Amino acid sequence: MTKRFLELLAREASAVEFEGPVIEARAAGADPAAVEELERAKVEALKVRALLRRRARREAELSALYDTAGDLSALRDLDAVLEAIVHRARQLLATDTAYLTLHDPARGDTYMRVTDGSISAKFRSLRLAMGSGLGGLVAQTAVPYATADYFADARFRHKHDIDEAVTEEGLVAILGVPLRLGQRVIGVLFAANRSARPFHQEEVSLLGSLAAHAAVAIDNARLLQETRNALEELSQAHRVAREHAEAVERAATAHDRMTSLVLRGGGIEDVAAVVTDVLGGELAVLNDLGRPLAGDAAGLDAGVFEAAQASRALGRTVRRGDLRIASVDVGGAPLCTLVLRSDDADERILERAALVCALLLLFRRSVAEAEGRVRGELLDDLISRPGSPGLRDRALRLGVDLSAPHVVVVARHDGQRERAAFWASAEAALRHGLAAGRGDEVVLLLPGTDAGPLARRVAAELSVSLHAPATAGAARAGDVAGAYREARRCADALVALGRAGDGASTAELGFVGLLIGEGRDVPGFVMSALGPVIEYDTRRGTALAATLAAYFAAGGSPSRTAETMHIHVNTVTQRLDRIGKLLGDGWQEPDRALEIQLALRLHRLGHTGTGDSVGSQPI
């Protein structure tokens, strides 16, 4: 019969089948002693069967652990490792859920890291203080704990938020084992059911073994991630170092090229060419007024100039969209601005180029100031000592031909003497003229014949440079000293007339110009106001000028004019029509009529330049 039990063990029969030999012996009427012997043999056989089953289960668990270790070792990502651990724990223990918490050294607690089978968002975001709840107790003591009924277990400290999350998840039986690295607990691995049941020692041991593998895998993944991070940081540092070296080399090359061209006498355009060659993109170099010295400034709006102000305040390049703006000032006054249109550029090279441009401009300014002093001294001599010997030769050495037509312009400003003198000096050098500063005015001797337009241009451009109104009077320079006095009076007249910030010549001021003019060109004034009428009378032998004088004397009445001149009123009307055609529209407007009447009075006194007066002409 013992052989029968061995056969049952060999084919892994169920526990019920082991009752068969005993039942058969009793049915056959076997001796009670023999039946008792069979009972003992059955019990021993069942013990052997249970032992074999435990060993088989243990073998399966060890095999599963081995497979788990292999799977974990193949994973490189920490998140994947943690998810695999929790999933395998749930499979091995056949529980409703499994989860894992990790220690947070900064806060001194543990936090939920990964779950498998969880249904509660609150549970998945749970944090456990050391000693609080079952997990907190495991993390604090580094000892496994299992409870068949969580809420009835008083071995650990219950906290409302933890219990509330466990209730929401529906957990009852919980097993937690520490994740240990040496003497350090890095987290807790849990398996839990939503019904009350105890966890056997074999299950505790199995989860503990999995936790041991998991701790090593977690540490390996962490070390691998740290190694990756270190390699990435090293690679990034290498890239930064390489890019820095390349940038330094580019900057050194650009510096050498800019230094070389400056030593060769290069200008702003040459510096701009070096910058665009090294950095690419489109470059514009602007002066202190925002006007281009090199490149194209079209399309630059007011925001660029605001960025230039910010660049000067910060002392570095300012970005605005795809524009890089580097601006330099001297003594708080803007000197130059570089605007580079490029998506990516070495700003240090741009800033260095801005400094080089600033140095070139300062050098130009120094040269211009030195030359300006020489030009100013010559102009002072022409005004104050016109009879000094050698003035014409000194002018020729400066590129000024005094025998050519010139205009003297006197520009009044608000006291910014240095800036106004610098602008005037640069303007004179550019136009082959002379300039000098005299108190709150600058004097320019410029080639040309049109005094009025030249005065207006000087007033407009100097006003822009000073950011304040500048008033310019001008006179043609037959005699420089006399033209200077006339231009000064013209500027005074403009201010007195409320035209500050404007420019004009004495000729353009009409009879006011006649009153303030140095030479008082009476014939010129008469001819400018009345010339076509006088010339018509001279050619035709008519009396249009006399008729016009009588018309004004009669208060603009044709009939009274006819009575005064003893002619028919139709004749007066015909003559007035002819006068209107000769003088043009508007000759009877108050201002124009006043100048015509003054010209008629002077003409009658004989200052016509034609050799005849009104009184000598037939009516």
C-alpha positions as CSV (number, residue, x, y, z in Angstrom):
1,M,0.0,0.0,0.0
2,T,3.0,2.3,0.6
3,K,3.8,1.8,-3.1
4,R,0.3,3.1,-3.9
5,F,1.0,6.4,-2.1
6,L,4.3,6.7,-3.9
7,E,2.5,6.3,-7.2
8,L,0.1,9.0,-6.2
9,L,3.0,11.3,-5.3
10,A,4.7,10.5,-8.5
11,R,1.8,11.6,-10.6
12,E,1.0,14.7,-8.4
13,A,-2.4,13.4,-7.5
14,S,-4.9,15.7,-5.7
15,A,-5.2,15.4,-1.9
16,V,-8.6,13.7,-2.2
17,E,-7.1,10.8,-4.1
18,F,-4.8,10.0,-1.1
19,E,-8.0,8.9,0.7
20,G,-8.6,6.1,-1.8
21,P,-6.3,3.4,-0.3
22,V,-7.7,3.9,3.2
23,I,-11.3,3.8,2.0
24,E,-10.6,0.6,-0.1
25,A,-9.0,-1.1,2.9
26,R,-11.9,-0.4,5.2
27,A,-14.3,-1.6,2.5
28,A,-12.4,-4.8,2.2
29,G,-12.7,-5.4,6.0
30,A,-9.0,-5.0,6.6
31,D,-7.6,-5.4,10.1
32,P,-8.0,-2.1,12.1
33,A,-4.3,-2.1,12.8
34,A,-3.6,-2.2,9.1
35,V,-6.1,0.6,8.5
36,E,-4.4,2.7,11.1
37,E,-1.1,2.1,9.5
38,L,-2.6,3.2,6.2
39,E,-3.8,6.4,7.8
40,R,-0.3,7.2,9.1
41,A,1.1,6.5,5.7
42,K,-1.5,8.8,4.1
43,V,-0.7,11.6,6.5
44,E,3.1,11.2,5.8
45,A,2.4,11.1,2.1
46,L,0.3,14.3,2.2
47,K,3.1,16.0,4.2
48,V,5.5,14.9,1.4
49,R,3.0,16.2,-1.2
50,A,2.7,19.6,0.6
51,L,6.5,19.8,0.8
52,L,6.9,19.0,-2.8
53,R,4.3,21.6,-3.8
54,R,6.0,24.3,-1.6
55,R,9.3,23.5,-3.2
56,A,7.7,23.6,-6.7
57,R,6.1,26.9,-5.8
58,R,9.4,28.2,-4.4
59,E,11.1,27.0,-7.6
60,A,8.5,28.8,-9.7
61,E,9.0,31.9,-7.5
62,L,12.7,31.7,-7.8
63,S,12.4,31.3,-11.6
64,A,10.1,34.3,-11.7
65,L,12.6,36.3,-9.6
66,Y,15.3,35.3,-11.9
67,D,13.3,36.3,-14.9
68,T,12.4,39.6,-13.2
69,A,16.1,40.2,-12.4
70,G,16.9,39.6,-16.1
71,D,14.1,41.9,-17.2
72,L,15.2,44.7,-14.8
73,S,18.8,44.4,-15.8
74,A,17.8,45.0,-19.4
75,L,16.0,48.2,-18.7
76,R,17.9,51.5,-18.7
77,D,15.2,54.0,-18.0
78,L,14.3,54.6,-14.3
79,D,10.6,55.0,-15.0
80,A,10.5,51.8,-17.0
81,V,12.4,50.0,-14.2
82,L,9.9,51.2,-11.5
83,E,6.9,50.3,-13.6
84,A,8.3,46.8,-14.3
85,I,8.9,46.2,-10.6
86,V,5.4,47.2,-9.5
87,H,3.8,45.2,-12.3
88,R,5.8,42.1,-11.5
89,A,5.0,42.4,-7.8
90,R,1.3,42.4,-8.6
91,Q,1.7,39.4,-10.8
92,L,3.8,37.3,-8.4
93,L,1.5,37.8,-5.4
94,A,-1.7,37.9,-7.5
95,T,-3.0,41.0,-5.6
96,D,-5.5,43.6,-6.6
97,T,-2.9,46.3,-6.7
98,A,0.8,47.0,-6.2
99,Y,2.6,50.3,-5.7
100,L,5.9,51.8,-4.8
101,T,7.0,54.9,-2.8
102,L,10.4,56.5,-2.8
103,H,12.2,58.5,-0.1
104,D,12.4,62.3,-0.6
105,P,15.5,63.5,1.3
106,A,14.6,67.1,0.8
107,R,11.2,66.8,2.6
108,G,12.1,63.8,4.8
109,D,9.1,61.7,3.8
110,T,8.1,59.2,1.1
111,Y,5.9,59.9,-2.0
112,M,3.9,57.7,-4.3
113,R,6.0,57.1,-7.4
114,V,4.4,54.2,-9.4
115,T,1.1,52.3,-9.1
116,D,-0.3,49.3,-10.9
117,G,-4.1,48.6,-10.6
118,S,-4.8,51.8,-8.7
119,I,-8.1,53.6,-9.4
120,S,-7.9,56.6,-7.1
121,A,-6.1,59.9,-8.1
122,K,-5.9,60.9,-4.5
123,F,-4.2,57.7,-3.6
124,R,-1.7,58.1,-6.5
125,S,-0.6,61.5,-5.2
126,L,-0.2,60.4,-1.5
127,R,2.8,61.4,0.6
128,L,3.7,59.4,3.8
129,A,5.5,61.0,6.7
130,M,8.0,58.8,8.5
131,G,6.1,56.6,11.0
132,S,2.7,57.5,9.6
133,G,0.6,54.7,8.1
134,L,1.9,51.3,7.3
135,G,4.3,52.6,4.6
136,G,5.7,55.3,6.9
137,L,6.4,52.6,9.5
138,V,8.2,50.4,7.0
139,A,10.3,53.3,5.8
140,Q,11.2,54.3,9.3
141,T,12.0,50.8,10.7
142,A,13.3,49.1,7.5
143,V,11.2,46.1,8.6
144,P,8.4,44.4,6.5
145,Y,4.8,44.9,7.8
146,A,1.6,43.1,6.7
147,T,-1.9,43.6,7.8
148,A,-5.0,41.6,6.9
149,D,-7.3,44.5,7.9
150,Y,-5.6,47.9,7.6
151,F,-8.2,49.9,9.5
152,A,-8.4,47.5,12.4
153,D,-4.6,47.4,12.8
154,A,-3.3,49.6,15.7
155,R,0.4,48.8,15.2
156,F,1.0,52.0,13.2
157,R,-0.1,55.5,13.5
158,H,-3.3,56.3,11.4
159,K,-3.6,59.7,9.8
160,H,-6.8,61.1,8.4
161,D,-5.4,62.0,4.9
162,I,-3.7,58.6,4.5
163,D,-6.8,56.7,5.7
164,E,-9.0,58.7,3.4
165,A,-6.9,57.9,0.4
166,V,-6.8,54.2,1.4
167,T,-10.6,54.2,1.8
168,E,-11.0,55.8,-1.7
169,E,-8.8,53.2,-3.2
170,G,-10.8,50.5,-1.4
171,L,-7.7,48.7,0.1
172,V,-8.0,46.3,3.1
173,A,-5.1,43.9,3.3
174,I,-1.7,45.6,2.7
175,L,1.9,44.2,2.7
176,G,4.9,46.6,2.6
177,V,8.6,45.7,2.4
178,P,11.5,48.1,2.4
179,L,13.7,48.9,-0.6
180,R,17.1,48.8,1.0
181,L,20.6,49.8,-0.3
182,G,23.0,48.7,2.4
183,Q,21.7,50.4,5.6
184,R,19.7,53.0,3.7
185,V,16.0,52.7,2.9
186,I,15.2,54.3,-0.5
187,G,11.5,53.4,-0.6
188,V,8.8,50.9,0.1
189,L,7.3,48.2,-2.2
190,F,3.6,47.3,-1.6
191,A,1.1,44.6,-2.5
192,A,-2.5,45.1,-1.5
193,N,-5.9,43.5,-1.8
194,R,-9.4,45.0,-1.6
195,S,-10.6,42.2,0.7
196,A,-9.4,41.0,4.1
197,R,-6.9,38.2,3.9
198,P,-3.6,37.5,5.7
199,F,-0.3,37.5,3.8
200,H,1.7,34.3,4.4
201,Q,5.3,34.3,5.3
202,E,6.3,32.9,1.9
203,E,4.5,36.0,0.2
204,V,6.4,38.3,2.6
205,S,9.6,36.6,1.7
206,L,8.8,36.7,-2.0
207,L,8.0,40.4,-2.0
208,G,11.1,41.0,0.1
209,S,13.3,39.2,-2.5
210,L,11.7,41.2,-5.3
211,A,12.3,44.4,-3.3
212,A,16.0,43.5,-3.0
213,H,16.3,43.0,-6.7
214,A,14.3,46.2,-7.3
215,A,16.5,48.3,-5.0
216,V,19.6,47.2,-7.0
217,A,17.8,47.8,-10.3
218,I,16.6,51.2,-9.1
219,D,20.1,52.2,-8.0
220,N,21.6,50.9,-11.2
221,A,19.1,52.9,-13.3
222,R,19.8,55.9,-11.2
223,L,23.6,55.5,-11.6
224,L,23.1,55.0,-15.3
225,Q,21.0,58.1,-15.5
226,E,23.5,60.1,-13.6
227,T,26.2,58.7,-15.9
228,R,24.1,59.8,-18.9
229,N,23.6,63.2,-17.4
230,A,27.2,63.5,-16.6
231,L,28.1,62.5,-20.2
232,E,25.6,64.9,-21.6
233,E,26.9,67.7,-19.4
234,L,30.4,66.8,-20.5
235,S,29.4,66.8,-24.1
236,Q,27.6,70.1,-23.6
237,A,30.6,71.5,-21.9
238,H,32.7,70.3,-24.8
239,R,30.4,71.9,-27.3
240,V,30.4,75.1,-25.3
241,A,34.2,75.1,-25.1
242,R,34.5,74.4,-28.8
243,E,32.0,77.1,-29.7
244,H,33.7,79.5,-27.3
245,A,37.1,78.7,-28.9
246,E,35.6,79.2,-32.4
247,A,34.0,82.5,-31.2
248,V,37.3,83.7,-29.7
249,E,39.1,82.8,-33.0
250,R,36.4,84.6,-35.0
251,A,36.6,87.6,-32.7
252,A,40.4,87.6,-32.9
253,T,40.3,87.4,-36.7
254,A,37.7,90.2,-36.9
255,H,39.8,92.3,-34.4
256,D,43.0,91.8,-36.4
257,R,41.2,92.7,-39.7
258,M,39.5,95.8,-38.2
259,T,42.8,96.9,-36.6
260,S,44.6,96.4,-39.8
261,L,42.2,98.4,-41.9
262,V,42.1,101.2,-39.3
263,L,45.9,101.4,-39.5
264,R,45.7,101.5,-43.3
265,G,43.3,104.5,-43.0
266,G,40.1,102.5,-43.6
267,G,36.7,104.0,-42.8
268,I,33.3,103.1,-41.5
269,E,32.4,101.3,-44.7
270,D,35.4,99.1,-44.4
271,V,34.5,98.1,-40.8
272,A,31.0,97.3,-41.9
273,A,32.4,95.1,-44.7
274,V,34.4,93.1,-42.2
275,V,31.4,92.6,-39.9
276,T,29.2,91.4,-42.6
277,D,31.9,89.1,-43.9
278,V,32.5,87.6,-40.5
279,L,29.0,87.5,-39.1
280,G,26.9,87.6,-42.3
281,G,23.5,89.3,-42.4
282,E,22.9,93.0,-43.2
283,L,24.6,95.8,-41.3
284,A,23.7,99.5,-41.1
285,V,26.0,102.0,-39.2
286,L,24.1,105.1,-38.0
287,N,25.5,108.4,-36.8
288,D,24.3,110.3,-33.7
289,L,21.3,111.6,-35.8
290,G,20.3,108.2,-36.9
291,R,21.5,108.8,-40.5
292,P,23.3,106.0,-42.2
293,L,27.1,106.1,-42.4
294,A,27.3,102.7,-44.1
295,G,24.7,100.2,-45.2
296,D,20.9,100.7,-45.7
297,A,18.8,102.1,-42.9
298,A,15.5,101.7,-44.8
299,G,12.9,99.9,-42.8
300,L,14.3,100.8,-39.4
301,D,11.5,102.2,-37.2
302,A,11.5,104.2,-34.0
303,G,11.8,101.0,-32.0
304,V,15.4,100.6,-33.3
305,F,16.3,103.9,-31.8
306,E,14.7,103.0,-28.5
307,A,16.7,99.8,-28.5
308,A,19.9,101.9,-29.3
309,Q,19.2,104.0,-26.2
310,A,18.8,100.8,-24.1
311,S,22.1,99.5,-25.6
312,R,23.9,102.6,-24.5
313,A,22.4,102.4,-21.0
314,L,23.2,98.8,-20.6
315,G,26.6,98.8,-22.3
316,R,25.8,95.8,-24.4
317,T,24.0,94.5,-27.5
318,V,20.2,94.7,-27.4
319,R,18.0,92.3,-29.4
320,R,14.8,93.3,-31.2
321,G,13.4,90.5,-33.3
322,D,16.1,89.5,-35.8
323,L,18.0,92.7,-35.2
324,R,21.1,93.1,-33.0
325,I,21.6,96.7,-31.9
326,A,25.0,97.9,-30.4
327,S,25.3,101.6,-29.7
328,V,28.2,103.6,-28.2
329,D,28.1,107.0,-26.5
330,V,30.8,109.4,-25.4
331,G,30.2,111.6,-22.4
332,G,26.5,110.6,-22.4
333,A,26.0,111.8,-26.0
334,P,25.3,109.1,-28.7
335,L,28.1,108.6,-31.2
336,C,27.2,105.7,-33.4
337,T,24.9,102.7,-33.6
338,L,25.4,99.4,-35.4
339,V,22.2,97.5,-36.5
340,L,22.8,93.9,-37.7
341,R,20.0,91.9,-39.2
342,S,20.8,88.3,-38.5
343,D,19.2,85.3,-36.7
344,D,22.3,84.3,-34.9
345,A,25.5,86.4,-34.5
346,D,28.4,86.8,-32.1
347,E,27.4,89.9,-30.3
348,R,30.9,90.5,-28.9
349,I,32.2,91.0,-32.5
350,L,29.4,93.5,-33.1
351,E,30.1,95.3,-29.9
352,R,33.8,95.4,-30.8
353,A,33.0,96.7,-34.2
354,A,30.8,99.4,-32.6
355,L,33.8,100.5,-30.5
356,V,36.1,100.6,-33.6
357,C,33.5,102.7,-35.5
358,A,33.3,105.0,-32.4
359,L,37.1,105.4,-32.4
360,L,37.1,106.2,-36.1
361,L,34.4,108.8,-35.6
362,L,36.3,110.3,-32.7
363,F,39.4,110.4,-34.8
364,R,37.5,112.1,-37.6
365,R,36.0,114.5,-35.1
366,S,39.4,115.4,-33.7
367,V,40.7,116.0,-37.2
368,A,37.6,118.0,-38.1
369,E,37.9,120.1,-34.9
370,A,41.6,120.8,-35.8
371,E,40.7,121.7,-39.3
372,G,37.6,123.5,-38.1
373,R,39.8,125.8,-35.9
374,V,41.9,126.7,-38.9
375,R,38.8,127.3,-41.1
376,G,37.2,129.3,-38.2
377,E,40.3,131.5,-37.8
378,L,40.3,132.3,-41.5
379,L,36.6,133.2,-41.5
380,D,37.1,135.4,-38.4
381,D,39.9,137.2,-40.3
382,L,37.6,137.6,-43.3
383,I,35.0,139.2,-41.1
384,S,37.1,141.2,-38.6
385,R,40.3,141.9,-40.7
386,P,39.2,141.7,-44.3
387,G,42.3,143.7,-45.4
388,S,44.8,141.3,-43.9
389,P,47.3,140.0,-46.4
390,G,47.3,136.4,-47.6
391,L,43.6,135.6,-46.9
392,R,43.0,134.3,-50.4
393,D,46.0,132.0,-50.3
394,R,45.0,130.7,-46.9
395,A,41.6,129.9,-48.3
396,L,43.0,128.1,-51.3
397,R,45.1,125.9,-49.1
398,L,41.9,124.8,-47.4
399,G,40.2,124.2,-50.8
400,V,38.1,127.4,-50.7
401,D,38.1,129.7,-53.8
402,L,37.0,133.1,-52.6
403,S,36.7,134.3,-56.2
404,A,33.7,132.0,-56.7
405,P,30.2,133.0,-55.6
406,H,29.6,132.4,-51.9
407,V,26.8,132.9,-49.4
408,V,27.3,133.9,-45.7
409,V,24.8,132.2,-43.3
410,V,24.4,133.2,-39.7
411,A,22.5,130.6,-37.6
412,R,21.3,131.4,-34.1
413,H,20.8,128.6,-31.6
414,D,19.9,128.1,-28.0
415,G,23.4,127.9,-26.5
416,Q,24.6,124.4,-27.4
417,R,27.8,126.0,-28.6
418,E,30.0,122.9,-28.8
419,R,27.5,120.8,-30.7
420,A,26.5,123.6,-33.0
421,A,30.2,124.4,-33.8
422,F,30.9,120.7,-34.5
423,W,28.0,120.5,-36.9
424,A,29.0,123.7,-38.7
425,S,32.6,122.6,-39.0
426,A,31.6,119.3,-40.5
427,E,29.1,121.0,-42.9
428,A,31.8,123.5,-44.0
429,A,34.4,120.8,-44.6
430,L,31.9,118.7,-46.5
431,R,30.9,121.6,-48.8
432,H,34.4,123.2,-49.2
433,G,33.4,126.3,-47.1
434,L,34.4,127.9,-43.9
435,A,32.7,128.0,-40.5
436,A,33.2,129.6,-37.1
437,G,31.4,129.7,-33.8
438,R,30.6,133.1,-32.4
439,G,28.7,133.1,-29.1
440,D,25.2,131.7,-29.6
441,E,25.6,131.7,-33.3
442,V,27.6,129.9,-36.0
443,V,28.7,131.6,-39.2
444,L,29.2,129.7,-42.4
445,L,30.7,130.8,-45.7
446,L,29.4,128.3,-48.3
447,P,29.7,128.2,-52.1
448,G,26.5,129.1,-53.9
449,T,24.3,131.8,-55.2
450,D,20.8,131.0,-53.7
451,A,21.0,132.5,-50.3
452,G,17.4,131.7,-49.3
453,P,17.3,128.0,-49.9
454,L,20.7,127.6,-48.3
455,A,19.6,129.4,-45.2
456,R,16.5,127.2,-44.9
457,R,18.6,124.0,-45.3
458,V,21.1,125.2,-42.6
459,A,18.2,126.0,-40.2
460,A,16.5,122.7,-40.7
461,E,19.6,120.5,-40.4
462,L,21.1,122.4,-37.5
463,S,17.7,122.2,-35.7
464,V,17.7,118.4,-36.1
465,S,21.3,118.1,-34.8
466,L,20.6,120.3,-31.8
467,H,17.0,118.9,-31.2
468,A,16.1,122.6,-30.8
469,P,15.2,125.4,-33.2
470,A,18.0,127.2,-35.1
471,T,17.3,130.4,-37.1
472,A,19.4,131.2,-40.1
473,G,19.8,134.4,-42.0
474,A,21.8,134.5,-45.3
475,A,23.2,137.1,-47.7
476,R,25.3,136.8,-50.8
477,A,29.0,137.4,-50.0
478,G,30.4,140.0,-52.4
479,D,32.0,141.4,-49.3
480,V,32.3,138.8,-46.5
481,A,32.3,141.3,-43.6
482,G,29.3,143.2,-45.0
483,A,27.4,140.0,-45.9
484,Y,28.0,138.8,-42.3
485,R,26.4,141.9,-40.8
486,E,23.5,141.7,-43.3
487,A,23.0,137.9,-42.5
488,R,23.0,138.7,-38.7
489,R,20.3,141.4,-39.2
490,C,18.3,139.0,-41.3
491,A,18.5,136.3,-38.5
492,D,17.5,139.0,-36.0
493,A,14.5,140.0,-38.2
494,L,13.3,136.4,-38.5
495,V,13.3,136.1,-34.7
496,A,11.6,139.4,-34.3
497,L,9.0,138.3,-36.9
498,G,8.2,135.2,-34.9
499,R,9.9,132.9,-37.4
500,A,12.4,131.2,-35.0
501,G,13.6,127.9,-36.5
502,D,13.2,129.2,-40.1
503,G,15.7,130.5,-42.6
504,A,15.6,133.3,-45.2
505,S,17.7,135.8,-47.1
506,T,17.4,139.5,-47.0
507,A,16.0,139.5,-50.5
508,E,13.2,137.2,-49.5
509,L,12.1,139.5,-46.7
510,G,10.9,142.1,-49.1
511,F,11.0,145.7,-47.9
512,V,12.1,144.4,-44.5
513,G,15.2,143.0,-46.2
514,L,15.7,146.4,-47.8
515,L,15.6,148.1,-44.4
516,I,18.1,145.7,-42.8
517,G,20.3,145.0,-45.9
518,E,23.9,146.0,-45.6
519,G,24.1,147.6,-49.1
520,R,20.5,148.6,-49.2
521,D,20.0,147.6,-52.9
522,V,17.2,150.0,-53.6
523,P,17.2,149.5,-57.4
524,G,17.2,145.7,-56.9
525,F,14.2,146.0,-54.6
526,V,12.3,148.3,-57.0
527,M,12.9,146.0,-59.9
528,S,12.0,142.8,-57.9
529,A,8.6,144.4,-57.0
530,L,7.9,146.5,-60.1
531,G,10.3,145.4,-62.8
532,P,7.9,144.0,-65.4
533,V,5.8,147.2,-65.3
534,I,8.9,149.5,-65.6
535,E,10.3,147.5,-68.4
536,Y,7.0,147.5,-70.3
537,D,6.8,151.3,-69.9
538,T,10.4,151.6,-71.2
539,R,9.7,149.5,-74.2
540,R,6.3,150.8,-75.2
541,G,6.5,154.4,-73.9
542,T,3.4,153.8,-71.8
543,A,2.5,155.1,-68.3
544,L,1.5,152.0,-66.4
545,A,3.7,152.9,-63.4
546,A,2.2,156.3,-63.2
547,T,-1.3,154.8,-63.5
548,L,-0.5,152.3,-60.8
549,A,0.7,155.1,-58.5
550,A,-2.4,157.2,-59.1
551,Y,-4.6,154.1,-58.6
552,F,-3.1,153.5,-55.1
553,A,-3.3,157.2,-54.3
554,A,-7.0,157.2,-55.2
555,G,-7.6,154.4,-52.8
556,G,-8.0,151.8,-55.5
557,S,-10.8,153.6,-57.3
558,P,-10.6,153.4,-61.1
559,S,-13.0,156.4,-61.5
560,R,-11.0,158.7,-59.2
561,T,-7.8,157.5,-60.9
562,A,-9.3,158.5,-64.3
563,E,-10.2,162.0,-62.9
564,T,-6.7,162.5,-61.5
565,M,-5.0,161.5,-64.7
566,H,-7.6,163.2,-67.0
567,I,-8.3,160.0,-68.9
568,H,-11.3,157.8,-69.5
569,V,-12.2,155.2,-66.9
570,N,-12.0,152.5,-69.5
571,T,-8.4,153.4,-70.2
572,V,-7.7,153.0,-66.5
573,T,-9.4,149.6,-66.5
574,Q,-7.4,148.5,-69.5
575,R,-4.1,149.6,-68.0
576,L,-4.9,147.8,-64.7
577,D,-5.6,144.7,-66.6
578,R,-2.3,145.0,-68.3
579,I,-0.6,145.6,-64.9
580,G,-2.3,142.5,-63.5
581,K,-0.9,140.4,-66.3
582,L,2.6,141.8,-65.8
583,L,2.7,141.5,-62.0
584,G,0.7,138.3,-61.8
585,D,-2.2,137.3,-59.5
586,G,-2.2,138.7,-56.0
587,W,-0.6,142.0,-56.7
588,Q,-3.4,143.8,-54.8
589,E,-3.0,141.6,-51.7
590,P,-2.1,143.8,-48.7
591,D,1.5,142.6,-48.3
592,R,2.3,142.7,-52.0
593,A,0.5,146.0,-52.5
594,L,2.6,147.5,-49.7
595,E,5.9,146.5,-51.3
596,I,4.6,147.7,-54.8
597,Q,3.7,151.1,-53.3
598,L,7.1,151.4,-51.6
599,A,8.8,150.5,-54.9
600,L,6.7,153.1,-56.7
601,R,7.7,155.8,-54.2
602,L,11.4,154.9,-54.6
603,H,11.0,154.8,-58.4
604,R,9.5,158.2,-58.4
605,L,12.5,159.4,-56.4
606,G,14.7,158.1,-59.2
607,H,16.1,154.9,-57.7
608,T,15.2,152.6,-60.6
609,G,18.4,151.7,-62.2
610,T,16.8,152.6,-65.6
611,G,18.0,156.2,-65.8
612,D,14.5,157.6,-65.7
613,S,11.9,158.4,-63.0
614,V,8.2,158.1,-63.1
615,G,7.8,161.8,-63.4
616,S,9.8,161.9,-66.6
617,Q,7.5,159.4,-68.4
618,P,4.5,160.6,-70.5
619,I,1.1,159.8,-69.2
